[in-house]
């Protein structure tokens, strides 16, 4: 029973994390003048609209492994929100802002939930326990999704953020390289090499731990 509840909490965490992440991309793109996400039905809080066959399935698998006690960091992604740079006033800058919106929204959710856990210390023990059980997976998954997506390679958000921050003379070349090789680099980082540990876990693990140690009491 406890295992089933734990798994349900993790599945809830996936649903909330990816929905908030992709909805935030769509919302910022719409606010910046691009109707594409809304026209494609992505300005939505329906999680099915944001399901990616590869990335979200990978997230589900790693979360289930985590729920069963495997020492893995959940990672994955949702279906990217498309936008048309020709509808943006400043395509490079606005693309970076649209991309940044997803990770920032996940971190905001994690911070709000962490505050809720701290405030619940004055609640009855049962209520405090329930809040902790529900909020902890949500915090972990939102932090992981935010940090994972900030890795500066395509197709992750960090790639577009990096290109948007670089000077024009560097941005186009970096964009070309990331577009051509980004997916291959990401696949390499995901594959487990060192005793079943992937480079991505070694890369983001310390950052995730540092953020969680700050957020969680």
VOBA-1610 file (N, C-alpha, C; in pm, whole numbers, padded with zeros to 5 digits, always signed):
BEGIN
Unk+00083-00121+00000Unk+00000+00000+00000Unk+00086+00126+00000Unk+00189+00126+00085Unk+00279+00241+00092Unk+00350+00263-00041Unk+00392+00151-00105Unk+00462+00161-00233Unk+00370+00217-00340Unk+00244+00173-00339Unk+00148+00223-00438Unk+00123+00372-00420Unk+00108+00415-00294Unk+00088+00557-00267Unk+00209+00638-00312Unk+00327+00585-00280Unk+00450+00654-00320Unk+00458+00670-00471Unk+00422+00563-00543Unk+00424+00568-00690Unk+00323+00669-00743Unk+00205+00674-00681Unk+00103+00770-00722Unk+00151+00913-00700Unk+00220+00937-00588Unk+00273+01071-00562Unk+00378+01110-00666Unk+00461+01013-00707Unk+00563+01042-00809Unk+00497+01069-00944Unk+00392+00993-00977Unk+00321+01016-01103Unk+00253+01153-01102Unk+00200+01192-00986Unk+00144+01326-00972Unk+00252+01431-00994Unk+00370+01405-00940Unk+00482+01499-00955Unk+00520+01516-01101Unk+00524+01405-01177Unk+00553+01414-01321Unk+00450+01500-01391Unk+00324+01472-01362Unk+00214+01544-01428Unk+00224+01694-01404Unk+00245+01732-01278Unk+00252+01874-01244Unk+00376+01938-01306Unk+00491+01872-01293Unk+00618+01931-01337Unk+00620+01959-01487Unk+00583+01858-01568Unk+00590+01878-01713Unk+00482+01974-01761Unk+00366+01971-01697Unk+00256+02059-01739Unk+00292+02205-01711Unk+00340+02233-01591Unk+00380+02369-01555Unk+00492+02417-01647Unk+00588+02329-01672Unk+00705+02364-01755Unk+00662+02405-01896Unk+00584+02321-01962Unk+00548+02349-02101Unk+00444+02459-02112Unk+00351+02465-02018Unk+00253+02574-02019Unk+00323+02709-02006Unk+00428+02714-01925Unk+00502+02840-01908Unk+00571+02882-02038Unk+00630+02785-02110Unk+00686+02816-02241Unk+00579+02879-02331Unk+00462+02811-02337Unk+00355+02856-02426Unk+00303+02993-02384Unk+00291+03016-02254Unk+00239+03143-02204Unk+00331+03259-02240Unk+00461+03241-02217Unk+00556+03349-02246Unk+00563+03375-02397Unk+00562+03269-02478Unk+00563+03288-02623Unk+00441+03367-02668Unk+00325+03334-02611Unk+00203+03405-02646Unk+00211+03552-02605Unk+00263+03576-02485Unk+00276+03713-02434Unk+00374+03795-02518Unk+00470+03727-02579Unk+00570+03797-02661Unk+00524+03813-02807Unk+00401+03774-02835Unk+00343+03803-02965Unk+00333+03688-03062Unk+00367+03565-03018Unk+00360+03452-03111Unk+00237+03366-03077Unk+00140+03356-03168Unk+00019+03277-03141Unk+00036+03127-03165Unk+00154+03085-03211Unk+00174+02944-03251Unk+00138+02844-03141Unk+00189+02860-03018Unk+00154+02760-02914Unk+00003+02751-02890Unk-00064+02865-02889Unk-00209+02864-02866Unk-00282+02796-02980Unk-00240+02825-03104Unk-00305+02765-03221Unk-00287+02614-03224Unk-00175+02566-03169Unk-00146+02422-03166Unk-00198+02354-03040Unk-00270+02428-02957Unk-00329+02370-02837Unk-00232+02351-02722Unk-00117+02418-02726Unk-00018+02397-02622Unk-00029+02497-02507Unk-00112+02601-02522Unk-00138+02692-02411Unk-00246+02628-02325Unk-00207+02518-02260Unk-00304+02432-02193Unk-00242+02371-02068Unk-00326+02350-01967Unk-00283+02279-01845Unk-00321+02132-01851Unk-00356+02084-01970Unk-00384+01942-01991Unk-00252+01869-02014Unk-00209+01781-01922Unk-00077+01717-01935Unk-00063+01631-02060Unk-00173+01579-02113Unk-00167+01495-02232Unk-00113+01575-02351Unk-00143+01704-02354Unk-00098+01790-02464Unk+00055+01801-02467Unk+00120+01772-02354Unk+00264+01795-02342Unk+00344+01665-02334Unk+00278+01552-02358Unk+00346+01422-02347Unk+00438+01398-02467Unk+00563+01362-02437Unk+00660+01329-02542Unk+00690+01180-02533Unk+00683+01111-02646Unk+00696+00965-02644Unk+00830+00918-02588Unk+00937+00991-02618Unk+01069+00951-02569Unk+01099+01014-02434Unk+01096+01147-02428Unk+01139+01216-02308Unk+01052+01190-02187Unk+00918+01195-02204Unk+00829+01174-02090Unk+00828+01028-02049Unk+00840+00937-02145Unk+00850+00795-02111Unk+00976+00767-02030Unk+01086+00830-02070Unk+01211+00815-01994Unk+01194+00868-01852Unk+01123+00980-01840Unk+01097+01037-01709Unk+01012+00942-01626Unk+00911+00883-01687Unk+00827+00786-01616Unk+00908+00667-01567Unk+00995+00614-01654Unk+01075+00497-01617Unk+01169+00528-01501Unk+01239+00641-01508Unk+01334+00675-01402Unk+01262+00709-01272Unk+01142+00766-01280Unk+01065+00795-01160Unk+01016+00666-01094Unk+00969+00571-01175Unk+00926+00442-01120Unk+01043+00370-01054Unk+01160+00375-01119Unk+01279+00316-01059Unk+01310+00381-00924Unk+01297+00514-00919Unk+01321+00588-00796Unk+01220+00547-00688Unk+01093+00532-00728Unk+00989+00495-00633Unk+01013+00357-00574Unk+01078+00270-00652Unk+01110+00135-00604Unk+01245+00130-00532Unk+01304+00245-00509Unk+01426+00250-00429Unk+01556+00254-00504Unk+01552+00256-00637Unk+01676+00262-00715Unk+01742+00399-00697Unk+01875+00403-00680Unk+01943+00531-00658Unk+01967+00607-00788Unk+01857+00646-00854Unk+01868+00717-00982Unk+01808+00856-00967Unk+01859+00949-01046Unk+01800+01083-01053Unk+01701+01083-01169Unk+01573+01108-01142Unk+01477+01111-01253Unk+01514+01220-01353Unk+01507+01188-01479Unk+01529+01290-01580Unk+01452+01255-01707Unk+01424+01359-01785Unk+01349+01342-01908Unk+01296+01478-01951Unk+01202+01478-02042Unk+01149+01604-02092Unk+01010+01582-02151Unk+00938+01690-02171Unk+00806+01684-02233Unk+00818+01724-02379Unk+00706+01721-02450Unk+00706+01761-02591Unk+00738+01910-02601Unk+00840+01946-02678Unk+00877+02088-02688Unk+00762+02173-02741Unk+00749+02292-02688Unk+00648+02386-02737Unk+00705+02460-02859Unk+00644+02447-02975Unk+00695+02517-03093Unk+00659+02665-03090Unk+00748+02746-03143Unk+00716+02887-03161Unk+00783+02936-03289Unk+00728+03043-03345Unk+00777+03098-03471Unk+00859+03224-03442Unk+00991+03219-03461Unk+01074+03336-03430Unk+01038+03459-03512Unk+00974+03439-03627Unk+00936+03554-03710Unk+00823+03636-03649Unk+00756+03578-03549Unk+00651+03651-03479Unk+00705+03727-03357Unk+00834+03713-03331Unk+00894+03775-03212Unk+00965+03904-03250Unk+00955+04003-03163Unk+01019+04133-03189Unk+01170+04121-03193Unk+01225+04043-03101Unk+01370+04020-03094Unk+01391+03868-03084Unk+01403+03800-03199Unk+01398+03654-03200Unk+01496+03585-03106Unk+01624+03626-03104Unk+01722+03557-03018Unk+01691+03579-02871Unk+01667+03705-02834Unk+01638+03736-02694Unk+01508+03672-02649Unk+01403+03684-02731Unk+01272+03632-02692Unk+01272+03480-02687Unk+01347+03415-02778Unk+01358+03269-02773Unk+01424+03224-02643Unk+01524+03300-02598Unk+01588+03269-02471Unk+01491+03286-02355Unk+01408+03391-02359Unk+01310+03415-02253Unk+01204+03305-02250Unk+01159+03264-02369Unk+01061+03155-02377Unk+01120+03027-02318Unk+01246+02999-02352Unk+01311+02878-02303Unk+01335+02884-02153Unk+01371+03001-02103Unk+01398+03018-01960Unk+01272+03003-01876Unk+01157+03033-01934Unk+01031+03029-01859Unk+01003+02891-01799Unk+01037+02784-01872Unk+01009+02649-01822Unk+01085+02616-01695Unk+01220+02622-01697Unk+01296+02594-01575Unk+01262+02687-01459Unk+01240+02816-01488Unk+01206+02911-01381Unk+01074+02873-01315Unk+00976+02834-01396Unk+00846+02795-01339Unk+00861+02671-01250Unk+00943+02575-01291Unk+00966+02457-01207Unk+01031+02493-01074Unk+01129+02583-01079Unk+01195+02625-00956Unk+01099+02702-00865Unk+01011+02782-00923Unk+00912+02854-00843Unk+00817+02759-00774Unk+00773+02655-00845Unk+00686+02554-00784Unk+00757+02486-00668Unk+00884+02451-00688Unk+00962+02386-00582Unk+00977+02477-00461Unk+01002+02605-00483Unk+01018+02700-00372Unk+00887+02715-00294Unk+00776+02728-00366Unk+00645+02743-00300Unk+00613+02620-00215Unk+00639+02501-00270Unk+00612+02378-00196Unk+00705+02363-00076Unk+00831+02405-00092Unk+00925+02400+00020Unk+00879+02492+00133Unk+00828+02609+00098Unk+00774+02700+00199Unk+00653+02638+00268Unk+00569+02568+00190Unk+00452+02503+00247Unk+00493+02396+00348Unk+00596+02319+00316Unk+00644+02217+00410Unk+00693+02283+00539Unk+00766+02391+00527Unk+00817+02459+00646Unk+00704+02518+00730Unk+00603+02572+00663Unk+00489+02627+00736Unk+00406+02518+00802Unk+00410+02397+00746Unk+00327+02288+00800Unk+00379+02234+00932Unk+00497+02280+00975Unk+00550+02231+01104Unk+00459+02269+01220Unk+00372+02368+01199Unk+00277+02404+01304Unk+00146+02328+01294Unk+00130+02243+01192Unk+00007+02166+01173Unk+00011+02040+01259Unk-00104+01972+01274Unk-00104+01840+01339Unk-00011+01743+01265Unk+00040+01645+01337Unk+00140+01553+01282Unk+00093+01485+01154Unk-00032+01440+01152Unk-00084+01370+01034Unk-00086+01462+00913Unk-00136+01583+00931Unk-00142+01678+00820Unk-00002+01712+00771Unk+00091+01730+00864Unk+00229+01761+00827Unk+00291+01646+00747Unk+00261+01522+00788Unk+00314+01406+00718Unk+00260+01393+00577Unk+00130+01418+00562Unk+00067+01410+00430Unk+00125+01516+00337Unk+00140+01639+00387Unk+00198+01747+00307Unk+00339+01711+00262Unk+00417+01655+00355Unk+00554+01615+00321Unk+00558+01506+00217Unk+00469+01406+00229Unk+00466+01294+00135Unk+00429+01340-00006Unk+00336+01434-00014Unk+00292+01481-00145Unk+00392+01581-00204Unk+00441+01672-00119Unk+00524+01782-00169Unk+00667+01741-00201Unk+00723+01646-00128Unk+00865+01611-00148Unk+00895+01560-00289Unk+00818+01463-00343Unk+00844+01423-00483Unk+00825+01538-00582Unk+00726+01624-00554Unk+00703+01738-00642Unk+00823+01832-00643Unk+00878+01856-00525Unk+00995+01943-00515Unk+01113+01882-00589Unk+01141+01755-00562Unk+01255+01687-00625Unk+01243+01689-00776Unk+01126+01653-00827Unk+01110+01642-00972Unk+01114+01778-01041Unk+01056+01880-00978Unk+01062+02014-01037Unk+01204+02067-01039Unk+01281+02040-00934Unk+01421+02083-00931Unk+01502+02009-01037Unk+01484+01878-01047Unk+01557+01800-01146Unk+01523+01845-01288Unk+01394+01865-01315Unk+01353+01906-01449Unk+01410+02042-01486Unk+01412+02133-01388Unk+01466+02266-01413Unk+01615+02261-01444Unk+01691+02192-01361Unk+01836+02188-01377Unk+01875+02109-01502Unk+01807+01998-01526Unk+01834+01918-01645Unk+01814+02001-01772Unk+01706+02078-01775Unk+01676+02156-01895Unk+01765+02278-01912Unk+01838+02315-01808Unk+01931+02428-01818Unk+02066+02388-01876Unk+02088+02258-01898Unk+02213+02215-01963Unk+02217+02277-02103Unk+02325+02347-02137Unk+02328+02429-02260Unk+02353+02351-02389Unk+02263+02258-02419Unk+02269+02188-02547Unk+02127+02175-02602Unk+02115+02166-02733Unk+01985+02138-02794Unk+01958+01989-02781Unk+01834+01947-02765Unk+01710+02026-02772Unk+01663+02080-02637Unk+01748+02083-02536Unk+01708+02133-02406Unk+01698+02285-02407Unk+01627+02338-02308Unk+01608+02483-02300Unk+01740+02558-02290Unk+01836+02498-02222Unk+01964+02565-02202Unk+02035+02600-02332Unk+02012+02524-02438Unk+02073+02554-02567Unk+02026+02689-02621Unk+01895+02711-02619Unk+01840+02838-02669Unk+01877+02954-02576Unk+01884+02926-02446Unk+01924+03032-02352Unk+02068+03073-02380Unk+02156+02975-02402Unk+02296+03005-02432Unk+02308+03088-02559Unk+02239+03047-02664Unk+02245+03120-02792Unk+02194+03263-02774Unk+02089+03279-02693Unk+02034+03412-02671Unk+02125+03503-02592Unk+02216+03446-02513Unk+02306+03527-02431Unk+02435+03563-02504Unk+02470+03485-02607Unk+02597+03506-02675Unk+02592+03626-02771Unk+02706+03689-02798Unk+02711+03793-02901Unk+02674+03735-03037Unk+02623+03819-03124Unk+02575+03775-03254Unk+02677+03693-03332Unk+02805+03736-03329Unk+02907+03668-03410Unk+02936+03527-03361Unk+02907+03499-03234Unk+02926+03364-03180Unk+02797+03284-03185Unk+02685+03353-03168Unk+02557+03284-03152Unk+02522+03196-03272Unk+02543+03248-03393Unk+02504+03172-03512Unk+02586+03044-03526Unk+02717+03051-03494Unk+02801+02932-03504Unk+02766+02830-03397Unk+02743+02878-03276Unk+02704+02787-03167Unk+02569+02723-03198Unk+02476+02801-03252Unk+02345+02748-03290Unk+02360+02637-03394Unk+02448+02658-03491Unk+02469+02557-03595Unk+02524+02428-03537Unk+02623+02439-03448Unk+02684+02320-03388Unk+02584+02247-03299Unk+02512+02322-03217Unk+02417+02259-03125Unk+02302+02192-03201Unk+02257+02256-03310Unk+02150+02197-03391Unk+02196+02067-03456Unk+02323+02064-03499Unk+02375+01947-03570Unk+02411+01833-03475Unk+02468+01867-03359Unk+02523+01763-03272Unk+02456+01755-03134Unk+02365+01846-03104Unk+02308+01851-02969Unk+02240+01722-02927Unk+02158+01665-03015Unk+02086+01542-02979Unk+02182+01427-02954Unk+02288+01416-03036Unk+02388+01310-03016Unk+02460+01328-02882Unk+02493+01453-02849Unk+02559+01480-02722Unk+02467+01441-02606Unk+02339+01476-02618Unk+02243+01444-02513Unk+02229+01293-02495Unk+02221+01219-02605Unk+02213+01074-02597Unk+02337+01015-02529Unk+02454+01069-02561Unk+02578+01024-02496Unk+02573+01050-02346Unk+02521+01166-02307Unk+02515+01200-02165Unk+02416+01112-02089Unk+02313+01065-02157Unk+02210+00985-02092Unk+02254+00840-02070Unk+02336+00788-02161Unk+02375+00647-02154Unk+02458+00619-02028Unk+02428+00509-01957Unk+02504+00475-01836Unk+02637+00410-01871Unk+02746+00469-01826Unk+02880+00415-01854Unk+02951+00369-01727Unk+02950+00452-01627Unk+03028+00427-01506Unk+02944+00351-01403Unk+02952+00217-01406Unk+02880+00132-01311Unk+02731+00166-01309Unk+02674+00183-01428Unk+02532+00211-01439Unk+02495+00356-01418Unk+02593+00443-01396Unk+02566+00585-01376Unk+02593+00661-01505Unk+02497+00741-01547Unk+02513+00817-01669Unk+02591+00946-01641Unk+02660+00998-01744Unk+02728+01127-01726Unk+02633+01238-01683Unk+02507+01232-01728Unk+02411+01337-01693Unk+02384+01337-01543Unk+02378+01217-01484Unk+02354+01208-01340Unk+02473+01264-01263Unk+02594+01233-01309Unk+02714+01287-01244Unk+02723+01438-01260Unk+02671+01488-01373Unk+02680+01630-01402Unk+02582+01712-01318Unk+02456+01669-01314Unk+02355+01750-01245Unk+02332+01706-01101Unk+02380+01585-01065Unk+02356+01533-00931Unk+02398+01628-00820Unk+02523+01677-00820Unk+02566+01768-00713Unk+02484+01897-00707Unk+02444+01948-00824Unk+02365+02071-00827Unk+02226+02045-00769Unk+02165+01934-00809Unk+02034+01897-00755Unk+02041+01881-00603Unk+02143+01812-00556Unk+02159+01790-00411Unk+02175+01922-00337Unk+02251+02014-00395Unk+02273+02144-00330Unk+02142+02222-00320Unk+02064+02224-00428Unk+01937+02296-00426Unk+01839+02232-00329Unk+01831+02097-00329Unk+01740+02028-00240Unk+01778+02047-00093Unk+01906+02050-00064Unk+01950+02069+00074Unk+01910+02208+00124Unk+01898+02302+00033Unk+01854+02437+00068Unk+01702+02443+00086Unk+01630+02373-00002Unk+01484+02382+00000Unk+01419+02295+00106Unk+01468+02173+00122Unk+01402+02078+00212Unk+01460+02084+00352Unk+01374+02089+00455Unk+01424+02093+00592Unk+01484+01959+00632
//
